[in-house]
Amino acid sequence: MEFQPHATPKETGWIEVVAGCMFSGKTEELIRRLRRAQIAKLRVKIFKPKIDNRYSENKIVSHSEQSLPSEVVSSAQEILELSSDAQVIGIDEAQFYESDLVEVCNRLADSGKRVIVAGLDQDYRGIPFEPMP
């Protein structure tokens, strides 16, 4: 019997989800994790959906007014196209994306990237937002 070493990828990515209700600190936690990655000199890309323009059109902003510059996208597929050189990817307001966000996050993680996603886990009626839970 010939020994066949198990093939392992050079890099292993993963997905982190920061979910909760409104005003629970999701964006603040996302910003904290992304700042730590920037301090570690990792290449970070941050995305927010076009529909989210409450505080800023080109930043993710927490209720405590912490912020980081971000790229505005109309779809989760755009994140794939714009993040090839990133090591860490931050995605805010995930509940505003279509259900293909899950596939996009999986593809990014499979390519060795750390993906951090923040968003509401359910609406005001307690019904889960499709891409989050």
A tleap script that builds the chain and sets N, CA, C and O, in Angstrom:
source leaprc.protein.ff14SB
mol = sequence {
  NMET GLU PHE GLN PRO HIE ALA THR PRO LYS
  GLU THR GLY TRP ILE GLU VAL VAL ALA GLY
  CYS MET PHE SER GLY LYS THR GLU GLU LEU
  ILE ARG ARG LEU ARG ARG ALA GLN ILE ALA
  LYS LEU ARG VAL LYS ILE PHE LYS PRO LYS
  ILE ASP ASN ARG TYR SER GLU ASN LYS ILE
  VAL SER HIE SER GLU GLN SER LEU PRO SER
  GLU VAL VAL SER SER ALA GLN GLU ILE LEU
  GLU LEU SER SER ASP ALA GLN VAL ILE GLY
  ILE ASP GLU ALA GLN PHE TYR GLU SER ASP
  LEU VAL GLU VAL CYS ASN ARG LEU ALA ASP
  SER GLY LYS ARG VAL ILE VAL ALA GLY LEU
  ASP GLN ASP TYR ARG GLY ILE PRO PHE GLU
  PRO MET CPRO
}
set mol.1.N position { 0.846 -1.171 0.000 }
set mol.1.CA position { 0.000 0.000 0.000 }
set mol.1.C position { 0.896 1.240 0.000 }
set mol.1.O position { 1.821 1.360 0.804 }
set mol.2.N position { 0.603 2.142 -0.906 }
set mol.2.CA position { 1.385 3.362 -1.032 }
set mol.2.C position { 0.800 4.452 -0.128 }
set mol.2.O position { -0.417 4.628 -0.062 }
set mol.3.N position { 1.679 5.178 0.565 }
set mol.3.CA position { 1.243 6.254 1.449 }
set mol.3.C position { 0.861 7.480 0.633 }
set mol.3.O position { 1.641 7.941 -0.200 }
set mol.4.N position { -0.311 7.998 0.862 }
set mol.4.CA position { -0.788 9.212 0.203 }
set mol.4.C position { -1.010 10.274 1.282 }
set mol.4.O position { -1.942 10.162 2.079 }
set mol.5.N position { -0.167 11.295 1.311 }
set mol.5.CA position { -0.390 12.327 2.331 }
set mol.5.C position { -1.708 13.049 2.083 }
set mol.5.O position { -2.105 13.288 0.943 }
set mol.6.N position { -2.362 13.382 3.162 }
set mol.6.CA position { -3.631 14.104 3.058 }
set mol.6.C position { -3.354 15.514 2.561 }
set mol.6.O position { -2.532 16.231 3.133 }
set mol.7.N position { -4.030 15.903 1.512 }
set mol.7.CA position { -3.839 17.247 0.966 }
set mol.7.C position { -4.497 18.271 1.885 }
set mol.7.O position { -5.672 18.149 2.230 }
set mol.8.N position { -3.732 19.269 2.271 }
set mol.8.CA position { -4.277 20.353 3.076 }
set mol.8.C position { -3.980 21.668 2.383 }
set mol.8.O position { -2.925 21.820 1.767 }
set mol.9.N position { -4.881 22.602 2.475 }
set mol.9.CA position { -4.631 23.895 1.843 }
set mol.9.C position { -3.484 24.622 2.535 }
set mol.9.O position { -3.212 24.402 3.715 }
set mol.10.N position { -2.821 25.489 1.781 }
set mol.10.CA position { -1.726 26.268 2.353 }
set mol.10.C position { -2.234 27.161 3.477 }
set mol.10.O position { -1.581 27.319 4.508 }
set mol.11.N position { -3.385 27.727 3.266 }
set mol.11.CA position { -3.980 28.607 4.261 }
set mol.11.C position { -5.414 28.166 4.512 }
set mol.11.O position { -6.122 27.746 3.596 }
set mol.12.N position { -5.820 28.267 5.745 }
set mol.12.CA position { -7.188 27.931 6.082 }
set mol.12.C position { -7.905 29.195 6.515 }
set mol.12.O position { -7.463 29.879 7.438 }
set mol.13.N position { -8.998 29.504 5.858 }
set mol.13.CA position { -9.784 30.665 6.239 }
set mol.13.C position { -10.908 30.259 7.164 }
set mol.13.O position { -11.127 29.074 7.417 }
set mol.14.N position { -11.613 31.248 7.664 }
set mol.14.CA position { -12.743 30.971 8.534 }
set mol.14.C position { -13.709 32.148 8.520 }
set mol.14.O position { -13.399 33.236 8.035 }
set mol.15.N position { -14.890 31.889 9.071 }
set mol.15.CA position { -15.953 32.894 9.126 }
set mol.15.C position { -16.305 33.151 10.586 }
set mol.15.O position { -16.506 32.218 11.363 }
set mol.16.N position { -16.375 34.423 10.944 }
set mol.16.CA position { -16.819 34.838 12.274 }
set mol.16.C position { -18.109 35.630 12.090 }
set mol.16.O position { -18.179 36.509 11.231 }
set mol.17.N position { -19.122 35.329 12.886 }
set mol.17.CA position { -20.403 36.020 12.776 }
set mol.17.C position { -20.680 36.765 14.077 }
set mol.17.O position { -20.659 36.178 15.159 }
set mol.18.N position { -20.938 38.059 13.958 }
set mol.18.CA position { -21.329 38.889 15.095 }
set mol.18.C position { -22.799 39.233 14.868 }
set mol.18.O position { -23.124 40.091 14.048 }
set mol.19.N position { -23.679 38.558 15.599 }
set mol.19.CA position { -25.118 38.727 15.389 }
set mol.19.C position { -25.783 39.163 16.684 }
set mol.19.O position { -25.312 38.855 17.779 }
set mol.20.N position { -26.872 39.879 16.539 }
set mol.20.CA position { -27.618 40.306 17.714 }
set mol.20.C position { -28.698 41.287 17.329 }
set mol.20.O position { -28.948 41.541 16.151 }
set mol.21.N position { -29.337 41.835 18.354 }
set mol.21.CA position { -30.420 42.789 18.129 }
set mol.21.C position { -29.854 44.197 17.916 }
set mol.21.O position { -28.649 44.420 18.028 }
set mol.22.N position { -30.738 45.128 17.612 }
set mol.22.CA position { -30.311 46.516 17.423 }
set mol.22.C position { -29.696 47.047 18.720 }
set mol.22.O position { -30.136 46.707 19.818 }
set mol.23.N position { -28.682 47.878 18.569 }
set mol.23.CA position { -27.980 48.524 19.684 }
set mol.23.C position { -27.243 47.532 20.588 }
set mol.23.O position { -26.990 47.835 21.754 }
set mol.24.N position { -26.899 46.366 20.072 }
set mol.24.CA position { -26.177 45.384 20.888 }
set mol.24.C position { -24.663 45.453 20.696 }
set mol.24.O position { -23.933 44.687 21.326 }
set mol.25.N position { -24.178 46.353 19.841 }
set mol.25.CA position { -22.739 46.525 19.678 }
set mol.25.C position { -22.116 45.703 18.566 }
set mol.25.O position { -20.909 45.459 18.584 }
set mol.26.N position { -22.906 45.276 17.608 }
set mol.26.CA position { -22.387 44.435 16.517 }
set mol.26.C position { -21.341 45.159 15.681 }
set mol.26.O position { -20.255 44.627 15.451 }
set mol.27.N position { -21.653 46.357 15.227 }
set mol.27.CA position { -20.705 47.104 14.396 }
set mol.27.C position { -19.487 47.503 15.215 }
set mol.27.O position { -18.368 47.492 14.701 }
set mol.28.N position { -19.683 47.848 16.459 }
set mol.28.CA position { -18.557 48.189 17.336 }
set mol.28.C position { -17.600 47.001 17.472 }
set mol.28.O position { -16.382 47.177 17.436 }
set mol.29.N position { -18.143 45.810 17.626 }
set mol.29.CA position { -17.307 44.609 17.719 }
set mol.29.C position { -16.627 44.321 16.390 }
set mol.29.O position { -15.458 43.935 16.366 }
set mol.30.N position { -17.337 44.501 15.288 }
set mol.30.CA position { -16.737 44.326 13.969 }
set mol.30.C position { -15.557 45.282 13.805 }
set mol.30.O position { -14.485 44.870 13.364 }
set mol.31.N position { -15.745 46.542 14.155 }
set mol.31.CA position { -14.672 47.533 14.050 }
set mol.31.C position { -13.492 47.138 14.934 }
set mol.31.O position { -12.342 47.260 14.514 }
set mol.32.N position { -13.760 46.672 16.141 }
set mol.32.CA position { -12.678 46.257 17.048 }
set mol.32.C position { -11.839 45.148 16.421 }
set mol.32.O position { -10.610 45.214 16.434 }
set mol.33.N position { -12.493 44.139 15.878 }
set mol.33.CA position { -11.763 43.018 15.271 }
set mol.33.C position { -10.983 43.463 14.038 }
set mol.33.O position { -9.858 43.015 13.818 }
set mol.34.N position { -11.577 44.341 13.237 }
set mol.34.CA position { -10.892 44.815 12.031 }
set mol.34.C position { -9.700 45.699 12.381 }
set mol.34.O position { -8.665 45.632 11.716 }
set mol.35.N position { -9.831 46.521 13.410 }
set mol.35.CA position { -8.689 47.347 13.844 }
set mol.35.C position { -7.541 46.472 14.335 }
set mol.35.O position { -6.376 46.770 14.069 }
set mol.36.N position { -7.859 45.402 15.045 }
set mol.36.CA position { -6.803 44.480 15.512 }
set mol.36.C position { -6.084 43.868 14.314 }
set mol.36.O position { -4.863 43.715 14.333 }
set mol.37.N position { -6.824 43.523 13.291 }
set mol.37.CA position { -6.211 42.965 12.078 }
set mol.37.C position { -5.327 44.004 11.399 }
set mol.37.O position { -4.247 43.670 10.912 }
set mol.38.N position { -5.769 45.256 11.361 }
set mol.38.CA position { -4.955 46.320 10.769 }
set mol.38.C position { -3.677 46.541 11.569 }
set mol.38.O position { -2.609 46.741 10.989 }
set mol.39.N position { -3.777 46.505 12.886 }
set mol.39.CA position { -2.591 46.652 13.737 }
set mol.39.C position { -1.601 45.525 13.466 }
set mol.39.O position { -0.389 45.727 13.525 }
set mol.40.N position { -2.125 44.337 13.168 }
set mol.40.CA position { -1.276 43.178 12.849 }
set mol.40.C position { -0.726 43.243 11.431 }
set mol.40.O position { -0.076 42.303 10.973 }
set mol.41.N position { -0.983 44.352 10.730 }
set mol.41.CA position { -0.482 44.586 9.368 }
set mol.41.C position { -1.073 43.625 8.341 }
set mol.41.O position { -0.438 43.319 7.332 }
set mol.42.N position { -2.287 43.151 8.602 }
set mol.42.CA position { -2.980 42.315 7.627 }
set mol.42.C position { -3.713 43.222 6.644 }
set mol.42.O position { -4.108 44.335 6.990 }
set mol.43.N position { -3.889 42.739 5.425 }
set mol.43.CA position { -4.620 43.497 4.405 }
set mol.43.C position { -6.126 43.320 4.654 }
set mol.43.O position { -6.664 42.219 4.540 }
set mol.44.N position { -6.776 44.411 4.992 }
set mol.44.CA position { -8.184 44.388 5.391 }
set mol.44.C position { -9.029 45.136 4.365 }
set mol.44.O position { -8.663 46.222 3.915 }
set mol.45.N position { -10.158 44.543 4.002 }
set mol.45.CA position { -11.163 45.209 3.162 }
set mol.45.C position { -12.485 45.166 3.926 }
set mol.45.O position { -12.839 44.154 4.530 }
set mol.46.N position { -13.201 46.279 3.885 }
set mol.46.CA position { -14.452 46.397 4.627 }
set mol.46.C position { -15.565 46.776 3.650 }
set mol.46.O position { -15.396 47.649 2.799 }
set mol.47.N position { -16.706 46.099 3.792 }
set mol.47.CA position { -17.822 46.313 2.876 }
set mol.47.C position { -19.107 46.601 3.641 }
set mol.47.O position { -19.330 46.100 4.744 }
set mol.48.N position { -19.941 47.422 3.018 }
set mol.48.CA position { -21.273 47.684 3.548 }
set mol.48.C position { -22.239 47.743 2.378 }
set mol.48.O position { -21.840 48.096 1.268 }
set mol.49.N position { -23.507 47.403 2.606 }
set mol.49.CA position { -24.480 47.438 1.510 }
set mol.49.C position { -24.878 48.869 1.161 }
set mol.49.O position { -24.903 49.753 2.018 }
set mol.50.N position { -25.181 49.068 -0.083 }
set mol.50.CA position { -25.555 50.392 -0.585 }
set mol.50.C position { -26.741 50.987 0.176 }
set mol.50.O position { -26.818 52.203 0.350 }
set mol.51.N position { -27.649 50.147 0.622 }
set mol.51.CA position { -28.855 50.619 1.309 }
set mol.51.C position { -28.540 51.277 2.658 }
set mol.51.O position { -29.349 52.055 3.162 }
set mol.52.N position { -27.386 50.978 3.243 }
set mol.52.CA position { -27.032 51.503 4.568 }
set mol.52.C position { -26.316 52.846 4.438 }
set mol.52.O position { -25.105 52.895 4.222 }
set mol.53.N position { -27.071 53.929 4.571 }
set mol.53.CA position { -26.473 55.263 4.491 }
set mol.53.C position { -26.877 56.129 5.687 }
set mol.53.O position { -26.935 57.354 5.580 }
set mol.54.N position { -27.155 55.490 6.821 }
set mol.54.CA position { -27.633 56.214 8.001 }
set mol.54.C position { -26.622 57.239 8.516 }
set mol.54.O position { -26.959 58.412 8.672 }
set mol.55.N position { -25.404 56.813 8.777 }
set mol.55.CA position { -24.403 57.699 9.370 }
set mol.55.C position { -23.404 58.215 8.344 }
set mol.55.O position { -22.936 59.349 8.444 }
set mol.56.N position { -23.080 57.393 7.370 }
set mol.56.CA position { -22.059 57.753 6.389 }
set mol.56.C position { -22.279 56.929 5.132 }
set mol.56.O position { -22.763 55.799 5.191 }
set mol.57.N position { -21.920 57.505 4.004 }
set mol.57.CA position { -22.056 56.759 2.757 }
set mol.57.C position { -20.863 55.859 2.487 }
set mol.57.O position { -20.987 54.896 1.731 }
set mol.58.N position { -19.700 56.145 3.085 }
set mol.58.CA position { -18.504 55.358 2.767 }
set mol.58.C position { -17.730 54.902 4.000 }
set mol.58.O position { -16.519 54.692 3.935 }
set mol.59.N position { -18.427 54.751 5.117 }
set mol.59.CA position { -17.814 54.233 6.341 }
set mol.59.C position { -18.807 53.321 7.042 }
set mol.59.O position { -20.020 53.493 6.919 }
set mol.60.N position { -18.278 52.342 7.784 }
set mol.60.CA position { -19.134 51.655 8.740 }
set mol.60.C position { -19.010 52.462 10.027 }
set mol.60.O position { -17.912 52.857 10.420 }
set mol.61.N position { -20.137 52.701 10.675 }
set mol.61.CA position { -20.161 53.572 11.850 }
set mol.61.C position { -20.992 52.902 12.939 }
set mol.61.O position { -22.111 52.452 12.692 }
set mol.62.N position { -20.431 52.841 14.150 }
set mol.62.CA position { -21.170 52.278 15.277 }
set mol.62.C position { -22.020 53.367 15.927 }
set mol.62.O position { -21.840 54.553 15.648 }
set mol.63.N position { -22.939 52.963 16.788 }
set mol.63.CA position { -23.764 53.939 17.501 }
set mol.63.C position { -22.914 54.781 18.451 }
set mol.63.O position { -23.318 55.878 18.836 }
set mol.64.N position { -21.729 54.270 18.833 }
set mol.64.CA position { -20.821 55.045 19.686 }
set mol.64.C position { -19.877 55.912 18.851 }
set mol.64.O position { -18.902 56.459 19.366 }
set mol.65.N position { -20.178 56.027 17.560 }
set mol.65.CA position { -19.481 56.891 16.608 }
set mol.65.C position { -18.075 56.425 16.230 }
set mol.65.O position { -17.297 57.209 15.687 }
set mol.66.N position { -17.738 55.172 16.505 }
set mol.66.CA position { -16.498 54.616 15.972 }
set mol.66.C position { -16.746 54.325 14.501 }
set mol.66.O position { -17.858 53.969 14.112 }
set mol.67.N position { -15.704 54.477 13.681 }
set mol.67.CA position { -15.920 54.249 12.253 }
set mol.67.C position { -14.651 53.764 11.569 }
set mol.67.O position { -13.542 53.947 12.070 }
set mol.68.N position { -14.842 53.151 10.427 }
set mol.68.CA position { -13.758 52.734 9.542 }
set mol.68.C position { -14.227 52.944 8.101 }
set mol.68.O position { -15.401 52.730 7.797 }
set mol.69.N position { -13.330 53.359 7.223 }
set mol.69.CA position { -13.698 53.493 5.809 }
set mol.69.C position { -14.127 52.141 5.239 }
set mol.69.O position { -13.587 51.098 5.610 }
set mol.70.N position { -15.096 52.175 4.341 }
set mol.70.CA position { -15.576 50.931 3.738 }
set mol.70.C position { -15.913 51.160 2.277 }
set mol.70.O position { -16.047 52.292 1.812 }
set mol.71.N position { -16.043 50.053 1.572 }
set mol.71.CA position { -16.488 50.099 0.182 }
set mol.71.C position { -17.971 49.756 0.154 }
set mol.71.O position { -18.420 48.829 0.828 }
set mol.72.N position { -18.712 50.503 -0.620 }
set mol.72.CA position { -20.151 50.283 -0.748 }
set mol.72.C position { -20.395 49.331 -1.911 }
set mol.72.O position { -19.866 49.524 -3.006 }
set mol.73.N position { -21.203 48.299 -1.662 }
set mol.73.CA position { -21.506 47.325 -2.709 }
set mol.73.C position { -23.017 47.138 -2.822 }
set mol.73.O position { -23.761 47.318 -1.859 }
set mol.74.N position { -23.439 46.776 -4.019 }
set mol.74.CA position { -24.860 46.532 -4.269 }
set mol.74.C position { -25.242 45.078 -4.072 }
set mol.74.O position { -26.420 44.756 -3.914 }
set mol.75.N position { -24.241 44.187 -4.080 }
set mol.75.CA position { -24.525 42.759 -3.933 }
set mol.75.C position { -23.343 42.053 -3.282 }
set mol.75.O position { -22.223 42.564 -3.271 }
set mol.76.N position { -23.611 40.882 -2.747 }
set mol.76.CA position { -22.544 40.084 -2.145 }
set mol.76.C position { -21.523 39.648 -3.189 }
set mol.76.O position { -20.339 39.517 -2.876 }
set mol.77.N position { -21.959 39.424 -4.413 }
set mol.77.CA position { -21.032 39.013 -5.473 }
set mol.77.C position { -19.937 40.053 -5.699 }
set mol.77.O position { -18.807 39.697 -6.031 }
set mol.78.N position { -20.258 41.328 -5.523 }
set mol.78.CA position { -19.250 42.383 -5.676 }
set mol.78.C position { -18.115 42.217 -4.668 }
set mol.78.O position { -16.969 42.559 -4.957 }
set mol.79.N position { -18.433 41.698 -3.497 }
set mol.79.CA position { -17.407 41.492 -2.471 }
set mol.79.C position { -16.347 40.527 -2.990 }
set mol.79.O position { -15.153 40.737 -2.776 }
set mol.80.N position { -16.783 39.470 -3.670 }
set mol.80.CA position { -15.825 38.518 -4.262 }
set mol.80.C position { -14.889 39.222 -5.240 }
set mol.80.O position { -13.679 38.995 -5.227 }
set mol.81.N position { -15.452 40.066 -6.075 }
set mol.81.CA position { -14.671 40.747 -7.107 }
set mol.81.C position { -13.684 41.753 -6.524 }
set mol.81.O position { -12.621 41.981 -7.102 }
set mol.82.N position { -14.020 42.353 -5.392 }
set mol.82.CA position { -13.218 43.446 -4.843 }
set mol.82.C position { -12.263 43.036 -3.726 }
set mol.82.O position { -11.545 43.882 -3.193 }
set mol.83.N position { -12.240 41.768 -3.367 }
set mol.83.CA position { -11.472 41.378 -2.181 }
set mol.83.C position { -10.335 40.399 -2.446 }
set mol.83.O position { -9.840 39.763 -1.516 }
set mol.84.N position { -9.919 40.271 -3.692 }
set mol.84.CA position { -8.909 39.256 -4.007 }
set mol.84.C position { -7.592 39.458 -3.265 }
set mol.84.O position { -6.923 38.478 -2.936 }
set mol.85.N position { -7.203 40.694 -2.996 }
set mol.85.CA position { -5.922 40.941 -2.338 }
set mol.85.C position { -6.032 41.042 -0.814 }
set mol.85.O position { -5.018 41.240 -0.145 }
set mol.86.N position { -7.224 40.912 -0.257 }
set mol.86.CA position { -7.422 41.052 1.190 }
set mol.86.C position { -7.145 39.745 1.917 }
set mol.86.O position { -7.351 38.658 1.376 }
set mol.87.N position { -6.676 39.872 3.150 }
set mol.87.CA position { -6.520 38.718 4.034 }
set mol.87.C position { -7.688 38.621 5.011 }
set mol.87.O position { -8.088 37.532 5.423 }
set mol.88.N position { -8.224 39.787 5.369 }
set mol.88.CA position { -9.352 39.865 6.300 }
set mol.88.C position { -10.441 40.699 5.635 }
set mol.88.O position { -10.173 41.769 5.090 }
set mol.89.N position { -11.665 40.198 5.686 }
set mol.89.CA position { -12.794 40.881 5.056 }
set mol.89.C position { -13.863 41.136 6.111 }
set mol.89.O position { -14.307 40.214 6.795 }
set mol.90.N position { -14.270 42.392 6.233 }
set mol.90.CA position { -15.344 42.767 7.139 }
set mol.90.C position { -16.597 43.099 6.351 }
set mol.90.O position { -16.540 43.826 5.360 }
set mol.91.N position { -17.726 42.568 6.790 }
set mol.91.CA position { -19.006 42.816 6.124 }
set mol.91.C position { -20.003 43.268 7.186 }
set mol.91.O position { -20.324 42.515 8.105 }
set mol.92.N position { -20.492 44.505 7.057 }
set mol.92.CA position { -21.445 45.035 8.031 }
set mol.92.C position { -22.862 44.992 7.456 }
set mol.92.O position { -23.054 44.948 6.241 }
set mol.93.N position { -23.842 45.005 8.350 }
set mol.93.CA position { -25.268 45.017 7.991 }
set mol.93.C position { -25.621 43.860 7.051 }
set mol.93.O position { -26.254 44.055 6.013 }
set mol.94.N position { -25.202 42.667 7.435 }
set mol.94.CA position { -25.370 41.478 6.592 }
set mol.94.C position { -26.826 41.174 6.266 }
set mol.94.O position { -27.111 40.551 5.243 }
set mol.95.N position { -27.743 41.600 7.113 }
set mol.95.CA position { -29.165 41.300 6.868 }
set mol.95.C position { -29.694 41.973 5.609 }
set mol.95.O position { -30.758 41.597 5.117 }
set mol.96.N position { -28.976 42.959 5.076 }
set mol.96.CA position { -29.430 43.649 3.872 }
set mol.96.C position { -28.970 42.984 2.574 }
set mol.96.O position { -29.333 43.441 1.490 }
set mol.97.N position { -28.186 41.925 2.666 }
set mol.97.CA position { -27.735 41.208 1.469 }
set mol.97.C position { -28.708 40.081 1.142 }
set mol.97.O position { -29.509 39.669 1.981 }
set mol.98.N position { -28.625 39.596 -0.079 }
set mol.98.CA position { -29.421 38.440 -0.484 }
set mol.98.C position { -28.823 37.178 0.144 }
set mol.98.O position { -27.754 37.230 0.752 }
set mol.99.N position { -29.510 36.059 -0.003 }
set mol.99.CA position { -29.055 34.812 0.616 }
set mol.99.C position { -27.745 34.296 0.034 }
set mol.99.O position { -27.119 33.421 0.632 }
set mol.100.N position { -27.306 34.817 -1.128 }
set mol.100.CA position { -26.030 34.370 -1.688 }
set mol.100.C position { -24.837 34.858 -0.864 }
set mol.100.O position { -23.700 34.481 -1.149 }
set mol.101.N position { -25.078 35.689 0.150 }
set mol.101.CA position { -23.994 36.108 1.038 }
set mol.101.C position { -23.326 34.904 1.686 }
set mol.101.O position { -22.111 34.899 1.880 }
set mol.102.N position { -24.105 33.891 2.018 }
set mol.102.CA position { -23.554 32.689 2.648 }
set mol.102.C position { -22.553 32.017 1.715 }
set mol.102.O position { -21.453 31.663 2.141 }
set mol.103.N position { -22.917 31.840 0.463 }
set mol.103.CA position { -22.014 31.234 -0.518 }
set mol.103.C position { -20.760 32.088 -0.701 }
set mol.103.O position { -19.652 31.556 -0.775 }
set mol.104.N position { -20.929 33.394 -0.774 }
set mol.104.CA position { -19.790 34.302 -0.939 }
set mol.104.C position { -18.834 34.167 0.245 }
set mol.104.O position { -17.623 34.057 0.054 }
set mol.105.N position { -19.366 34.174 1.455 }
set mol.105.CA position { -18.517 34.032 2.645 }
set mol.105.C position { -17.792 32.692 2.648 }
set mol.105.O position { -16.611 32.627 2.988 }
set mol.106.N position { -18.483 31.633 2.276 }
set mol.106.CA position { -17.843 30.316 2.209 }
set mol.106.C position { -16.720 30.294 1.180 }
set mol.106.O position { -15.652 29.739 1.443 }
set mol.107.N position { -16.943 30.883 0.027 }
set mol.107.CA position { -15.903 30.917 -1.009 }
set mol.107.C position { -14.692 31.711 -0.547 }
set mol.107.O position { -13.554 31.315 -0.797 }
set mol.108.N position { -14.931 32.829 0.126 }
set mol.108.CA position { -13.823 33.632 0.638 }
set mol.108.C position { -13.028 32.854 1.684 }
set mol.108.O position { -11.797 32.838 1.649 }
set mol.109.N position { -13.730 32.211 2.610 }
set mol.109.CA position { -13.046 31.418 3.635 }
set mol.109.C position { -12.301 30.242 3.010 }
set mol.109.O position { -11.190 29.920 3.431 }
set mol.110.N position { -12.896 29.606 2.020 }
set mol.110.CA position { -12.232 28.492 1.338 }
set mol.110.C position { -10.961 28.932 0.627 }
set mol.110.O position { -10.072 28.117 0.380 }
set mol.111.N position { -10.873 30.219 0.297 }
set mol.111.CA position { -9.665 30.721 -0.365 }
set mol.111.C position { -8.640 31.236 0.644 }
set mol.111.O position { -7.660 31.876 0.262 }
set mol.112.N position { -8.863 30.960 1.930 }
set mol.112.CA position { -7.874 31.290 2.951 }
set mol.112.C position { -8.083 32.608 3.665 }
set mol.112.O position { -7.192 33.070 4.377 }
set mol.113.N position { -9.232 33.218 3.492 }
set mol.113.CA position { -9.468 34.527 4.095 }
set mol.113.C position { -10.250 34.414 5.407 }
set mol.113.O position { -11.065 33.509 5.591 }
set mol.114.N position { -9.981 35.348 6.301 }
set mol.114.CA position { -10.781 35.494 7.519 }
set mol.114.C position { -11.931 36.430 7.169 }
set mol.114.O position { -11.703 37.555 6.723 }
set mol.115.N position { -13.154 35.978 7.366 }
set mol.115.CA position { -14.343 36.752 7.011 }
set mol.115.C position { -15.109 37.053 8.297 }
set mol.115.O position { -15.500 36.141 9.026 }
set mol.116.N position { -15.317 38.338 8.564 }
set mol.116.CA position { -16.048 38.750 9.764 }
set mol.116.C position { -17.331 39.435 9.307 }
set mol.116.O position { -17.292 40.447 8.607 }
set mol.117.N position { -18.461 38.875 9.710 }
set mol.117.CA position { -19.773 39.350 9.263 }
set mol.117.C position { -20.564 39.831 10.476 }
set mol.117.O position { -20.622 39.145 11.497 }
set mol.118.N position { -21.175 41.014 10.362 }
set mol.118.CA position { -22.006 41.535 11.449 }
set mol.118.C position { -23.386 41.887 10.912 }
set mol.118.O position { -23.520 42.418 9.809 }
set mol.119.N position { -24.409 41.584 11.706 }
set mol.119.CA position { -25.753 41.935 11.278 }
set mol.119.C position { -26.822 41.491 12.252 }
set mol.119.O position { -26.567 40.731 13.186 }
set mol.120.N position { -28.016 41.979 12.013 }
set mol.120.CA position { -29.172 41.588 12.817 }
set mol.120.C position { -29.509 40.127 12.561 }
set mol.120.O position { -29.456 39.660 11.423 }
set mol.121.N position { -29.851 39.414 13.615 }
set mol.121.CA position { -30.205 38.010 13.428 }
set mol.121.C position { -31.700 37.803 13.213 }
set mol.121.O position { -32.104 36.768 12.682 }
set mol.122.N position { -32.534 38.772 13.615 }
set mol.122.CA position { -33.972 38.639 13.398 }
set mol.122.C position { -34.623 40.017 13.301 }
set mol.122.O position { -34.063 41.021 13.739 }
set mol.123.N position { -35.808 40.035 12.723 }
set mol.123.CA position { -36.516 41.303 12.574 }
set mol.123.C position { -37.318 41.614 13.843 }
set mol.123.O position { -37.221 40.889 14.833 }
set mol.124.N position { -38.099 42.679 13.812 }
set mol.124.CA position { -38.840 43.120 14.992 }
set mol.124.C position { -39.894 42.110 15.451 }
set mol.124.O position { -40.367 42.174 16.585 }
set mol.125.N position { -40.260 41.173 14.559 }
set mol.125.CA position { -41.244 40.140 14.911 }
set mol.125.C position { -40.593 38.879 15.448 }
set mol.125.O position { -41.281 37.934 15.834 }
set mol.126.N position { -39.256 38.864 15.474 }
set mol.126.CA position { -38.540 37.679 15.926 }
set mol.126.C position { -38.310 36.663 14.828 }
set mol.126.O position { -37.911 35.530 15.100 }
set mol.127.N position { -38.557 37.056 13.592 }
set mol.127.CA position { -38.347 36.163 12.449 }
set mol.127.C position { -36.909 36.330 11.965 }
set mol.127.O position { -36.462 37.455 11.740 }
set mol.128.N position { -36.179 35.223 11.801 }
set mol.128.CA position { -34.773 35.325 11.387 }
set mol.128.C position { -34.608 35.986 10.020 }
set mol.128.O position { -35.385 35.739 9.098 }
set mol.129.N position { -33.577 36.836 9.907 }
set mol.129.CA position { -33.186 37.359 8.606 }
set mol.129.C position { -32.481 36.235 7.873 }
set mol.129.O position { -31.612 35.572 8.439 }
set mol.130.N position { -32.848 36.014 6.623 }
set mol.130.CA position { -32.396 34.830 5.889 }
set mol.130.C position { -30.886 34.615 5.859 }
set mol.130.O position { -30.446 33.504 6.153 }
set mol.131.N position { -30.067 35.607 5.522 }
set mol.131.CA position { -28.651 35.245 5.421 }
set mol.131.C position { -27.939 35.109 6.762 }
set mol.131.O position { -26.830 34.577 6.791 }
set mol.132.N position { -28.506 35.554 7.853 }
set mol.132.CA position { -27.761 35.599 9.111 }
set mol.132.C position { -27.724 34.308 9.918 }
set mol.132.O position { -26.626 33.795 10.137 }
set mol.133.N position { -28.834 33.747 10.377 }
set mol.133.CA position { -28.720 32.617 11.317 }
set mol.133.C position { -28.158 31.343 10.757 }
set mol.133.O position { -28.031 30.354 11.480 }
savepdb mol mol.pdb
quit
